[in-house]
């Protein structure tokens, strides 16, 4: 009973008044030394900090006391999957405090969905550094009607027609990188970064087409590492020289400037009737067509996006796709190598779909017919979800459960991993089993658990683009490559660098595919 009495509101309030009386008395003494006053003030502030923390914590699982000033900063600076798992297992809600930020973590599917679907109580917070990195006026920080209207203007970029334009662009990038992997002559190495490079170039070419040189694309790939490094849940928020956030801001300035130059070129080409070959082409073309249609109808001109707005929007697409998709691609190659029966089924399906033309180019129609391949990608995303949590911030007090109210201004975090490993929705959740998504499986009966792409008003716009990209990469790879994964004692252990990766970096080798005709159809 004694250990729990400190959480009694009357005890906390009494402590608050005791500290206040002590401070008042200390500062009123005529002969007290400056050192004593300072020490008393520090002790009082630390005590008050504990009071504030305990008052917010109430009965939630979490540290019994807050480390003065920094709280759990060290844990946040070097997060581990095991640390996250212990929080998820501690209860449906748990808490921690970092500097002056009180953080509430939701571990259940229902509470996570509740957070994602409650714009009245909470809004996306990303991390403290993100408004410096992505710019405070970026569309992703909009809310309410402004956010909805902006999203509507972007829907044209992810239609079926648009996806059909992107796949040939992606296919060209895949073949380039596959050739580079084969040039290593079967040498094994860490492929995590190679998957990242393929994904980055694919994204840049889909988003910006040929408006950008290979040299600039390579430079952007390197610069983007600084942005990834600044994506820690808690970071030093002020972009002072030498900090990760400062380096990320400098990289963002370079990337946005290069994007603006591409947009200028795109506007000229589209105005002159150029062919639509990229996402930016499609966006600019759509704006020109809409403007012409409204002018012809005598209606007011639509909202015009300037070059900087377009550049920042494309930056957010890169931000949303790069690390998460690179993570998924790494796990996809590792898991298919570790499960040769799954890879055999993927190849069999592709051979059957291409039996009339084994060398046909990738198309949207081919991907839409690849039913089993889609099951594989969904299972990869389920068992190794790239994004484990999405920070939100409360804009008012929120009685999130009958027993707990989240204080205003707190960070509240919905999580994906527990819902995606719920044994009720996914029996034997730690097994890699794409068949669970087939007609004989049960996974599709629990759509609420599959929160890989978020949920609610801020769900991922490009979720179908991401799935198609992962499907297309494996489809093309399985037709021309054989790959081997060299397992270590760290292969299944999870490393967190913005998203999740195998701790050993995914050690693999690639060779030309042997005897393609021998694959059973």
Kinemage of the C-alpha trace (Angstrom):
@kinemage 1
@onewidth
@group {chain A} dominant
@subgroup {mainchain}
@vectorlist {calphas} color= white
{ca unk a 1} P 0.000 0.000 0.000
{ca unk a 2} L 2.826 2.393 0.814
{ca unk a 3} L 4.308 2.196 -2.679
{ca unk a 4} L 1.006 3.123 -4.305
{ca unk a 5} L 0.175 5.996 -1.962
{ca unk a 6} L 2.429 8.412 -3.836
{ca unk a 7} L -0.066 8.306 -6.704
{ca unk a 8} L -2.927 9.469 -4.490
{ca unk a 9} L -3.950 12.950 -5.765
{ca unk a 10} L -4.123 14.229 -2.177
{ca unk a 11} L -0.538 13.083 -1.525
{ca unk a 12} L 0.704 14.709 -4.728
{ca unk a 13} L -1.103 17.974 -3.976
{ca unk a 14} L 0.297 17.975 -0.452
{ca unk a 15} L 3.817 17.496 -1.803
{ca unk a 16} L 3.264 20.380 -4.208
{ca unk a 17} L 2.315 22.750 -1.380
{ca unk a 18} L 5.185 21.522 0.794
{ca unk a 19} L 7.683 22.315 -1.979
{ca unk a 20} L 6.127 25.729 -2.553
{ca unk a 21} L 6.280 26.572 1.184
{ca unk a 22} L 9.892 25.407 1.338
{ca unk a 23} L 10.909 27.597 -1.601
{ca unk a 24} L 9.114 30.596 -0.150
{ca unk a 25} L 10.834 30.150 3.196
{ca unk a 26} L 14.269 29.589 1.643
{ca unk a 27} L 14.158 32.745 -0.445
{ca unk a 28} L 12.951 34.875 2.494
{ca unk a 29} L 15.933 34.126 4.779
{ca unk a 30} L 18.255 37.185 5.064
{ca unk a 31} L 21.527 35.320 5.656
{ca unk a 32} L 21.116 32.312 3.426
{ca unk a 33} L 23.930 31.819 0.880
{ca unk a 34} L 23.464 32.071 -2.874
{ca unk a 35} L 24.647 28.456 -3.225
{ca unk a 36} L 22.026 27.260 -0.782
{ca unk a 37} L 19.323 29.175 -2.607
{ca unk a 38} L 20.373 27.751 -5.968
{ca unk a 39} L 20.577 24.219 -4.599
{ca unk a 40} L 17.183 24.611 -2.979
{ca unk a 41} L 15.732 25.905 -6.231
{ca unk a 42} L 17.176 22.991 -8.196
{ca unk a 43} L 15.874 20.457 -5.691
{ca unk a 44} L 12.488 22.139 -5.779
{ca unk a 45} L 12.346 22.141 -9.568
{ca unk a 46} L 13.321 18.462 -9.710
{ca unk a 47} L 10.674 17.631 -7.137
{ca unk a 48} L 8.069 19.608 -9.054
{ca unk a 49} L 9.085 17.813 -12.262
{ca unk a 50} L 8.388 14.494 -10.557
{ca unk a 51} L 5.044 15.809 -9.372
{ca unk a 52} L 4.055 16.824 -12.915
{ca unk a 53} L 5.155 13.448 -14.307
{ca unk a 54} L 3.343 11.402 -11.669
{ca unk a 55} L 0.215 13.518 -12.017
{ca unk a 56} L 0.129 12.761 -15.764
{ca unk a 57} L 1.124 9.133 -15.357
{ca unk a 58} L -1.617 8.238 -12.866
{ca unk a 59} L -1.716 4.440 -12.850
{ca unk a 60} L -0.226 3.771 -16.296
{ca unk a 61} L 2.651 1.309 -16.659
{ca unk a 62} L 5.919 3.170 -17.086
{ca unk a 63} L 8.988 4.323 -15.153
{ca unk a 64} L 8.172 4.895 -11.480
{ca unk a 65} L 10.062 8.185 -11.562
{ca unk a 66} L 11.422 10.439 -14.276
{ca unk a 67} L 15.172 10.933 -14.619
{ca unk a 68} L 15.621 14.674 -13.923
{ca unk a 69} L 15.337 16.836 -17.048
{ca unk a 70} L 16.120 14.212 -19.705
{ca unk a 71} L 13.704 11.469 -18.683
{ca unk a 72} L 14.002 8.450 -20.997
{ca unk a 73} L 16.060 10.380 -23.545
{ca unk a 74} L 18.787 7.724 -23.740
{ca unk a 75} L 16.247 4.991 -24.535
{ca unk a 76} L 14.684 7.204 -27.212
{ca unk a 77} L 18.059 8.079 -28.700
{ca unk a 78} L 19.006 4.412 -29.055
{ca unk a 79} L 15.671 2.599 -29.400
{ca unk a 80} L 15.533 -1.180 -29.456
{ca unk a 81} L 12.798 -3.458 -30.656
{ca unk a 82} L 12.969 -5.310 -27.354
{ca unk a 83} L 12.381 -2.029 -25.521
{ca unk a 84} L 9.297 -1.320 -27.606
{ca unk a 85} L 8.048 -4.859 -27.090
{ca unk a 86} L 8.300 -4.547 -23.307
{ca unk a 87} L 6.157 -1.393 -23.437
{ca unk a 88} L 3.534 -3.075 -25.636
{ca unk a 89} L 3.335 -6.030 -23.274
{ca unk a 90} L 2.999 -3.854 -20.161
{ca unk a 91} L -0.611 -2.895 -20.871
{ca unk a 92} L -3.031 -1.434 -23.389
{ca unk a 93} L -1.557 1.966 -22.543
{ca unk a 94} L 1.883 2.757 -21.155
{ca unk a 95} L 3.850 5.942 -20.730
{ca unk a 96} L 7.283 7.520 -20.677
{ca unk a 97} L 8.598 11.070 -20.393
{ca unk a 98} L 11.400 12.594 -22.477
{ca unk a 99} L 12.554 16.111 -21.580
{ca unk a 100} L 9.253 18.010 -21.259
{ca unk a 101} L 7.314 15.654 -23.524
{ca unk a 102} L 4.924 13.194 -21.910
{ca unk a 103} L 4.349 10.182 -24.176
{ca unk a 104} L 1.446 7.719 -24.046
{ca unk a 105} L 1.813 4.519 -26.093
{ca unk a 106} L -1.198 2.476 -27.221
{ca unk a 107} L -0.581 -1.212 -27.832
{ca unk a 108} L -3.987 -2.589 -28.835
{ca unk a 109} L -5.587 -2.555 -32.257
{ca unk a 110} L -8.726 -0.783 -31.030
{ca unk a 111} L -6.897 2.014 -29.217
{ca unk a 112} L -4.454 2.511 -32.075
{ca unk a 113} L -7.316 2.846 -34.556
{ca unk a 114} L -9.080 5.186 -32.152
{ca unk a 115} L -6.073 7.536 -32.180
{ca unk a 116} L -5.748 7.416 -35.966
{ca unk a 117} L -9.427 8.285 -36.371
{ca unk a 118} L -9.816 11.077 -33.820
{ca unk a 119} L -8.746 14.396 -35.395
{ca unk a 120} L -10.839 16.234 -32.792
{ca unk a 121} L -8.500 15.028 -30.055
{ca unk a 122} L -5.141 14.444 -31.756
{ca unk a 123} L -3.203 15.405 -34.865
{ca unk a 124} L -0.060 13.933 -36.465
{ca unk a 125} L 3.040 15.128 -34.645
{ca unk a 126} L 5.748 13.284 -36.603
{ca unk a 127} L 8.791 14.226 -34.486
{ca unk a 128} L 9.908 17.578 -33.106
{ca unk a 129} L 12.549 17.995 -35.810
{ca unk a 130} L 10.255 17.359 -38.766
{ca unk a 131} L 8.864 20.871 -39.119
{ca unk a 132} L 12.428 22.106 -39.497
{ca unk a 133} L 13.255 19.379 -42.007
{ca unk a 134} L 10.052 19.283 -44.092
{ca unk a 135} L 9.214 22.987 -43.535
{ca unk a 136} L 6.428 24.131 -41.230
{ca unk a 137} L 4.172 25.152 -44.152
{ca unk a 138} L 4.339 21.709 -45.757
{ca unk a 139} L 0.933 20.223 -46.610
{ca unk a 140} L 1.459 17.209 -44.309
{ca unk a 141} L 1.077 19.520 -41.325
{ca unk a 142} L -2.310 20.787 -42.463
{ca unk a 143} L -5.453 19.645 -40.700
{ca unk a 144} L -9.199 19.762 -41.201
{ca unk a 145} L -10.655 20.999 -44.482
{ca unk a 146} L -7.322 22.386 -45.727
{ca unk a 147} L -5.771 18.938 -45.431
{ca unk a 148} L -8.735 17.219 -47.092
{ca unk a 149} L -8.762 19.671 -50.010
{ca unk a 150} L -5.030 19.338 -50.572
{ca unk a 151} L -5.249 15.529 -50.578
{ca unk a 152} L -8.029 15.651 -53.170
{ca unk a 153} L -5.667 17.480 -55.505
{ca unk a 154} L -3.133 14.652 -55.160
{ca unk a 155} L -5.459 11.713 -55.795
{ca unk a 156} L -4.824 11.964 -59.554
{ca unk a 157} L -1.221 10.899 -58.908
{ca unk a 158} L -2.224 7.450 -57.618
{ca unk a 159} L -5.005 6.398 -59.972
{ca unk a 160} L -4.862 3.145 -61.902
{ca unk a 161} L -3.900 5.116 -65.013
{ca unk a 162} L -1.025 6.773 -63.155
{ca unk a 163} L 0.254 3.466 -61.755
{ca unk a 164} L 0.307 2.110 -65.296
{ca unk a 165} L 2.607 4.973 -66.310
{ca unk a 166} L 4.997 4.358 -63.416
{ca unk a 167} L 5.642 0.610 -63.822
{ca unk a 168} L 7.702 0.832 -67.060
{ca unk a 169} L 9.804 3.543 -65.394
{ca unk a 170} L 10.375 1.287 -62.413
{ca unk a 171} L 11.169 -1.712 -64.602
{ca unk a 172} L 14.009 0.200 -66.249
{ca unk a 173} L 15.499 0.974 -62.829
{ca unk a 174} L 15.141 -2.630 -61.653
{ca unk a 175} L 17.051 -3.965 -64.645
{ca unk a 176} L 19.839 -1.456 -64.116
{ca unk a 177} L 20.337 -2.481 -60.488
{ca unk a 178} L 19.956 -6.190 -61.176
{ca unk a 179} L 22.775 -5.871 -63.705
{ca unk a 180} L 24.923 -4.176 -61.048
{ca unk a 181} L 24.230 -6.997 -58.591
{ca unk a 182} L 25.114 -9.621 -61.183
{ca unk a 183} L 28.376 -7.817 -61.970
{ca unk a 184} L 29.555 -8.837 -58.479
{ca unk a 185} L 29.717 -12.449 -59.746
{ca unk a 186} L 27.933 -14.034 -56.809
{ca unk a 187} L 29.953 -12.269 -54.143
{ca unk a 188} L 28.048 -12.135 -50.883
{ca unk a 189} L 27.603 -8.907 -48.980
{ca unk a 190} L 25.174 -6.742 -47.036
{ca unk a 191} L 22.375 -5.875 -49.445
{ca unk a 192} L 20.298 -3.612 -47.229
{ca unk a 193} L 21.903 -0.496 -48.716
{ca unk a 194} L 21.685 -1.861 -52.263
{ca unk a 195} L 17.936 -2.356 -51.842
{ca unk a 196} L 17.759 1.195 -50.544
{ca unk a 197} L 19.624 2.510 -53.600
{ca unk a 198} L 17.274 0.667 -55.958
{ca unk a 199} L 14.272 2.042 -54.121
{ca unk a 200} L 15.616 5.604 -54.065
{ca unk a 201} L 16.354 5.685 -57.791
{ca unk a 202} L 12.992 4.108 -58.557
{ca unk a 203} L 11.236 6.772 -56.467
{ca unk a 204} L 13.148 9.646 -58.019
{ca unk a 205} L 12.503 8.449 -61.571
{ca unk a 206} L 8.818 7.820 -60.916
{ca unk a 207} L 8.377 11.167 -59.206
{ca unk a 208} L 10.604 13.280 -61.449
{ca unk a 209} L 11.243 11.282 -64.610
{ca unk a 210} L 14.222 12.241 -66.738
{ca unk a 211} L 14.152 15.853 -65.634
{ca unk a 212} L 17.034 15.013 -63.290
{ca unk a 213} L 20.552 13.849 -64.192
{ca unk a 214} L 22.039 10.606 -62.845
{ca unk a 215} L 24.648 12.627 -60.953
{ca unk a 216} L 22.031 14.710 -59.133
{ca unk a 217} L 19.941 11.607 -58.378
{ca unk a 218} L 23.003 9.938 -56.835
{ca unk a 219} L 23.762 13.050 -54.775
{ca unk a 220} L 20.180 13.181 -53.484
{ca unk a 221} L 20.418 9.525 -52.459
{ca unk a 222} L 23.453 10.355 -50.326
{ca unk a 223} L 21.973 13.544 -48.907
{ca unk a 224} L 18.805 11.744 -47.887
{ca unk a 225} L 20.803 9.703 -45.355
{ca unk a 226} L 20.975 12.873 -43.240
{ca unk a 227} L 17.185 13.132 -43.233
{ca unk a 228} L 16.813 9.485 -42.233
{ca unk a 229} L 19.332 9.950 -39.404
{ca unk a 230} L 17.235 12.816 -37.991
{ca unk a 231} L 14.032 10.755 -37.819
{ca unk a 232} L 14.514 9.574 -34.242
{ca unk a 233} L 11.347 9.767 -32.166
{ca unk a 234} L 13.095 12.248 -29.908
{ca unk a 235} L 15.930 14.386 -31.203
{ca unk a 236} L 17.603 17.669 -30.316
{ca unk a 237} L 14.905 19.854 -31.899
{ca unk a 238} L 16.874 23.014 -32.700
{ca unk a 239} L 18.925 22.875 -35.939
{ca unk a 240} L 22.200 24.095 -34.468
{ca unk a 241} L 25.357 23.520 -36.586
{ca unk a 242} L 26.703 20.029 -36.052
{ca unk a 243} L 23.392 18.470 -34.994
{ca unk a 244} L 21.597 15.800 -36.994
{ca unk a 245} L 18.670 18.144 -37.554
{ca unk a 246} L 20.952 20.864 -38.942
{ca unk a 247} L 22.503 18.410 -41.414
{ca unk a 248} L 19.035 17.209 -42.413
{ca unk a 249} L 17.874 20.791 -43.038
{ca unk a 250} L 20.882 21.454 -45.276
{ca unk a 251} L 20.150 18.259 -47.203
{ca unk a 252} L 16.503 19.258 -47.561
{ca unk a 253} L 17.514 22.622 -49.007
{ca unk a 254} L 19.685 20.914 -51.613
{ca unk a 255} L 17.013 18.356 -52.526
{ca unk a 256} L 14.211 20.938 -52.795
{ca unk a 257} L 16.356 23.231 -54.944
{ca unk a 258} L 17.043 20.357 -57.332
{ca unk a 259} L 13.347 19.454 -57.395
{ca unk a 260} L 12.443 23.053 -58.260
{ca unk a 261} L 14.796 22.978 -61.244
{ca unk a 262} L 13.127 19.767 -62.420
{ca unk a 263} L 9.677 21.345 -62.028
{ca unk a 264} L 10.670 24.328 -64.149
{ca unk a 265} L 11.772 21.963 -66.916
{ca unk a 266} L 8.598 19.907 -66.503
{ca unk a 267} L 6.313 22.931 -66.820
{ca unk a 268} L 7.995 23.918 -70.086
{ca unk a 269} L 7.754 20.418 -71.555
{ca unk a 270} L 4.140 19.873 -70.525
{ca unk a 271} L 3.113 23.302 -71.857
{ca unk a 272} L 4.637 22.281 -75.193
{ca unk a 273} L 2.661 19.030 -75.302
{ca unk a 274} L 5.380 16.733 -73.966
{ca unk a 275} L 4.671 13.094 -73.128
{ca unk a 276} L 3.643 12.234 -69.562
{ca unk a 277} L 6.405 10.022 -68.162
{ca unk a 278} L 6.440 10.710 -64.424
{ca unk a 279} L 4.327 11.661 -61.428
{ca unk a 280} L 5.332 15.294 -61.745
{ca unk a 281} L 4.424 15.277 -65.441
{ca unk a 282} L 1.014 13.862 -64.530
{ca unk a 283} L 0.469 16.494 -61.853
{ca unk a 284} L 1.471 19.446 -64.023
{ca unk a 285} L -0.526 18.067 -66.958
{ca unk a 286} L -3.600 17.640 -64.741
{ca unk a 287} L -3.312 21.232 -63.487
{ca unk a 288} L -2.983 22.578 -67.037
{ca unk a 289} L -5.953 20.539 -68.261
{ca unk a 290} L -8.140 21.581 -65.316
{ca unk a 291} L -7.224 25.217 -65.785
{ca unk a 292} L -8.110 25.043 -69.486
{ca unk a 293} L -11.423 23.260 -68.815
{ca unk a 294} L -12.522 25.815 -66.233
{ca unk a 295} L -11.465 28.726 -68.434
{ca unk a 296} L -13.481 27.289 -71.322
{ca unk a 297} L -16.511 26.965 -69.052
{ca unk a 298} L -16.097 30.526 -67.810
{ca unk a 299} L -15.417 29.349 -64.266
{ca unk a 300} L -12.818 30.725 -61.829
{ca unk a 301} L -9.279 29.458 -62.213
{ca unk a 302} L -8.312 26.597 -59.836
{ca unk a 303} L -5.762 26.911 -57.087
{ca unk a 304} L -2.299 27.039 -58.604
{ca unk a 305} L 0.555 25.217 -56.904
{ca unk a 306} L 3.844 27.064 -57.154
{ca unk a 307} L 7.194 25.365 -57.743
{ca unk a 308} L 8.112 25.282 -54.074
{ca unk a 309} L 4.781 23.725 -53.061
{ca unk a 310} L 5.184 20.995 -55.669
{ca unk a 311} L 8.792 20.399 -54.606
{ca unk a 312} L 7.832 20.098 -50.924
{ca unk a 313} L 4.983 17.746 -51.775
{ca unk a 314} L 7.279 15.475 -53.770
{ca unk a 315} L 9.724 15.612 -50.859
{ca unk a 316} L 6.968 14.284 -48.584
{ca unk a 317} L 6.304 11.455 -51.037
{ca unk a 318} L 9.997 10.607 -50.883
{ca unk a 319} L 9.870 10.893 -47.100
{ca unk a 320} L 6.841 8.584 -46.937
{ca unk a 321} L 8.159 5.998 -49.379
{ca unk a 322} L 11.905 5.818 -49.069
{ca unk a 323} L 12.730 4.307 -45.690
{ca unk a 324} L 9.532 2.307 -45.264
{ca unk a 325} L 9.677 0.725 -48.716
{ca unk a 326} L 13.422 0.067 -48.463
{ca unk a 327} L 12.743 -1.794 -45.224
{ca unk a 328} L 9.936 -3.841 -46.800
{ca unk a 329} L 12.083 -4.680 -49.819
{ca unk a 330} L 14.935 -5.885 -47.626
{ca unk a 331} L 12.662 -8.203 -45.691
{ca unk a 332} L 10.924 -9.369 -48.889
{ca unk a 333} L 14.163 -10.637 -50.430
{ca unk a 334} L 15.344 -12.148 -47.159
{ca unk a 335} L 12.076 -13.916 -46.390
{ca unk a 336} L 11.632 -15.324 -49.902
{ca unk a 337} L 15.201 -16.633 -49.834
{ca unk a 338} L 14.562 -18.260 -46.456
{ca unk a 339} L 11.341 -19.816 -47.763
{ca unk a 340} L 12.188 -21.367 -51.157
{ca unk a 341} L 8.704 -22.877 -51.392
{ca unk a 342} L 7.246 -19.362 -51.430
{ca unk a 343} L 9.740 -18.187 -54.051
{ca unk a 344} L 8.901 -21.257 -56.165
{ca unk a 345} L 5.196 -20.331 -56.053
{ca unk a 346} L 5.968 -16.745 -57.059
{ca unk a 347} L 7.973 -17.957 -60.048
{ca unk a 348} L 5.355 -20.498 -60.991
{ca unk a 349} L 2.677 -17.828 -61.033
{ca unk a 350} L 4.816 -15.466 -63.113
{ca unk a 351} L 5.703 -18.199 -65.591
{ca unk a 352} L 2.059 -19.138 -65.999
{ca unk a 353} L 1.013 -15.522 -66.511
{ca unk a 354} L 3.789 -15.017 -69.062
{ca unk a 355} L 3.668 -18.391 -70.816
{ca unk a 356} L 2.781 -16.795 -74.136
{ca unk a 357} L 5.576 -14.241 -73.802
{ca unk a 358} L 8.159 -15.044 -71.069
{ca unk a 359} L 10.166 -11.906 -71.935
{ca unk a 360} L 7.259 -9.465 -71.774
{ca unk a 361} L 7.758 -6.137 -70.045
{ca unk a 362} L 6.205 -5.466 -66.657
{ca unk a 363} L 2.730 -3.963 -66.869
{ca unk a 364} L 0.029 -2.963 -64.428
{ca unk a 365} L -2.245 -5.645 -65.883
{ca unk a 366} L 0.376 -8.322 -65.191
{ca unk a 367} L 0.691 -7.184 -61.579
{ca unk a 368} L -3.072 -7.135 -61.120
{ca unk a 369} L -3.212 -10.798 -62.176
{ca unk a 370} L -0.402 -11.782 -59.757
{ca unk a 371} L -2.693 -12.871 -56.935
{ca unk a 372} L -0.195 -14.981 -55.006
{ca unk a 373} L 2.534 -12.369 -55.313
{ca unk a 374} L 0.237 -9.814 -53.681
{ca unk a 375} L -0.359 -12.274 -50.836
{ca unk a 376} L 3.409 -12.539 -50.351
{ca unk a 377} L 3.846 -8.769 -50.152
{ca unk a 378} L 0.974 -8.416 -47.682
{ca unk a 379} L 2.544 -11.104 -45.509
{ca unk a 380} L 5.953 -9.394 -45.649
{ca unk a 381} L 4.323 -6.140 -44.530
{ca unk a 382} L 2.423 -7.948 -41.786
{ca unk a 383} L 5.237 -9.922 -40.242
{ca unk a 384} L 7.795 -7.091 -40.567
{ca unk a 385} L 5.819 -3.827 -40.661
{ca unk a 386} L 8.286 -1.077 -41.649
{ca unk a 387} L 6.624 1.562 -39.459
{ca unk a 388} L 6.084 0.424 -35.881
{ca unk a 389} L 4.397 3.562 -34.589
{ca unk a 390} L 3.077 6.935 -35.739
{ca unk a 391} L 3.347 9.857 -33.283
{ca unk a 392} L 0.285 12.042 -32.696
{ca unk a 393} L -0.187 14.951 -30.304
{ca unk a 394} L -3.290 15.698 -28.291
{ca unk a 395} L -4.874 19.086 -28.909
{ca unk a 396} L -7.103 18.777 -25.827
{ca unk a 397} L -7.594 16.485 -22.860
{ca unk a 398} L -8.745 13.116 -24.116
{ca unk a 399} L -10.596 10.518 -22.022
{ca unk a 400} L -9.236 7.762 -24.214
{ca unk a 401} L -10.430 4.986 -21.864
{ca unk a 402} L -12.864 4.981 -18.958
{ca unk a 403} L -9.878 4.893 -16.604
{ca unk a 404} L -7.410 7.300 -18.183
{ca unk a 405} L -7.416 10.788 -19.723
{ca unk a 406} L -4.464 11.791 -21.895
{ca unk a 407} L -3.322 15.316 -20.942
{ca unk a 408} L -3.445 18.063 -23.568
{ca unk a 409} L -0.142 18.527 -25.415
{ca unk a 410} L 0.995 14.950 -24.824
{ca unk a 411} L 2.380 12.726 -27.533
{ca unk a 412} L 0.062 9.768 -28.058
{ca unk a 413} L 1.346 6.925 -30.199
{ca unk a 414} L -0.671 4.238 -32.003
{ca unk a 415} L 1.347 1.110 -32.797
{ca unk a 416} L 1.048 -1.410 -35.623
{ca unk a 417} L 3.128 -4.426 -34.598
{ca unk a 418} L 0.840 -5.877 -31.885
{ca unk a 419} L -2.240 -5.704 -34.142
{ca unk a 420} L -0.327 -7.355 -36.988
{ca unk a 421} L 0.791 -10.169 -34.679
{ca unk a 422} L -2.558 -10.764 -33.017
{ca unk a 423} L -2.973 -14.583 -32.903
{ca unk a 424} L -6.751 -14.244 -33.221
{ca unk a 425} L -6.471 -12.492 -36.585
{ca unk a 426} L -3.269 -14.269 -37.639
{ca unk a 427} L -2.830 -17.754 -36.140
{ca unk a 428} L 0.849 -18.573 -35.546
{ca unk a 429} L 1.654 -14.886 -36.118
{ca unk a 430} L 5.428 -15.329 -36.130
{ca unk a 431} L 5.264 -17.741 -39.085
{ca unk a 432} L 5.762 -16.365 -42.599
{ca unk a 433} L 2.684 -17.732 -44.349
{ca unk a 434} L 1.399 -15.923 -47.482
{ca unk a 435} L -1.393 -18.496 -47.781
{ca unk a 436} L -3.112 -16.888 -44.786
{ca unk a 437} L -4.141 -14.149 -47.268
{ca unk a 438} L -5.610 -16.641 -49.755
{ca unk a 439} L -9.139 -17.956 -50.057
{ca unk a 440} L -8.422 -20.700 -47.513
{ca unk a 441} L -6.896 -18.297 -45.004
{ca unk a 442} L -8.527 -16.022 -42.453
{ca unk a 443} L -6.361 -12.870 -42.616
{ca unk a 444} L -8.698 -10.972 -44.940
{ca unk a 445} L -11.467 -11.322 -42.346
{ca unk a 446} L -9.606 -8.915 -40.044
{ca unk a 447} L -8.996 -5.781 -42.149
{ca unk a 448} L -8.943 -3.557 -39.063
{ca unk a 449} L -5.709 -5.183 -37.905
{ca unk a 450} L -3.843 -4.419 -41.128
{ca unk a 451} L -2.772 -0.877 -40.263
{ca unk a 452} L 0.477 -0.979 -42.257
{ca unk a 453} L -0.532 2.163 -44.159
{ca unk a 454} L -2.233 3.892 -41.264
{ca unk a 455} L -5.921 4.613 -41.030
{ca unk a 456} L -8.278 7.553 -40.854
{ca unk a 457} L -7.872 10.985 -42.455
{ca unk a 458} L -4.083 10.718 -42.662
{ca unk a 459} L -3.837 7.222 -44.160
{ca unk a 460} L -1.112 6.736 -46.769
{ca unk a 461} L -2.137 8.093 -50.186
{ca unk a 462} L 0.393 5.943 -51.988
{ca unk a 463} L -0.343 2.574 -50.420
{ca unk a 464} L -1.256 0.904 -53.728
{ca unk a 465} L 1.805 2.441 -55.361
{ca unk a 466} L 4.014 0.982 -52.609
{ca unk a 467} L 2.468 -2.500 -52.898
{ca unk a 468} L 2.748 -2.462 -56.703
{ca unk a 469} L 6.385 -1.363 -56.478
{ca unk a 470} L 7.277 -4.227 -54.134
{ca unk a 471} L 5.336 -6.706 -56.261
{ca unk a 472} L 6.985 -5.511 -59.475
{ca unk a 473} L 10.481 -5.725 -57.995
{ca unk a 474} L 10.016 -9.351 -56.922
{ca unk a 475} L 8.214 -10.279 -60.147
{ca unk a 476} L 11.063 -9.026 -62.297
{ca unk a 477} L 13.762 -10.388 -59.979
{ca unk a 478} L 12.364 -13.909 -59.844
{ca unk a 479} L 12.421 -14.139 -63.638
{ca unk a 480} L 16.068 -13.220 -64.086
{ca unk a 481} L 17.812 -13.778 -60.737
{ca unk a 482} L 18.575 -16.478 -58.199
{ca unk a 483} L 19.391 -15.216 -54.713
{ca unk a 484} L 20.804 -16.737 -51.557
{ca unk a 485} L 20.495 -15.440 -48.019
{ca unk a 486} L 23.363 -16.214 -45.636
{ca unk a 487} L 21.795 -16.471 -42.228
{ca unk a 488} L 23.552 -15.256 -39.082
{ca unk a 489} L 22.458 -15.176 -35.454
{ca unk a 490} L 21.330 -11.576 -36.135
{ca unk a 491} L 19.244 -12.252 -39.261
{ca unk a 492} L 15.946 -12.304 -37.394
{ca unk a 493} L 16.864 -9.609 -34.883
{ca unk a 494} L 15.438 -6.180 -35.624
{ca unk a 495} L 17.491 -3.008 -35.910
{ca unk a 496} L 15.674 0.341 -35.854
{ca unk a 497} L 16.903 3.152 -38.122
{ca unk a 498} L 13.744 5.190 -38.763
{ca unk a 499} L 12.220 1.883 -39.916
{ca unk a 500} L 13.211 -1.731 -39.180
{ca unk a 501} L 15.941 -3.872 -40.736
{ca unk a 502} L 17.753 -7.149 -40.006
{ca unk a 503} L 20.587 -6.421 -37.599
{ca unk a 504} L 23.143 -8.113 -39.863
{ca unk a 505} L 22.259 -5.913 -42.861
{ca unk a 506} L 20.799 -8.821 -44.886
{ca unk a 507} L 23.777 -10.765 -46.248
{ca unk a 508} L 22.959 -12.094 -49.705
{ca unk a 509} L 24.376 -12.975 -53.103
{ca unk a 510} L 22.782 -12.878 -56.560
{ca unk a 511} L 23.408 -14.936 -59.682
{ca unk a 512} L 21.715 -15.262 -63.092
{ca unk a 513} L 18.666 -17.449 -62.846
{ca unk a 514} L 19.333 -21.054 -63.803
{ca unk a 515} L 17.054 -23.117 -66.059
{ca unk a 516} L 13.989 -20.856 -66.098
{ca unk a 517} L 12.119 -23.391 -68.212
{ca unk a 518} L 12.360 -25.952 -65.403
{ca unk a 519} L 9.998 -23.969 -63.208
{ca unk a 520} L 6.694 -25.795 -62.991
{ca unk a 521} L 3.633 -23.867 -64.088
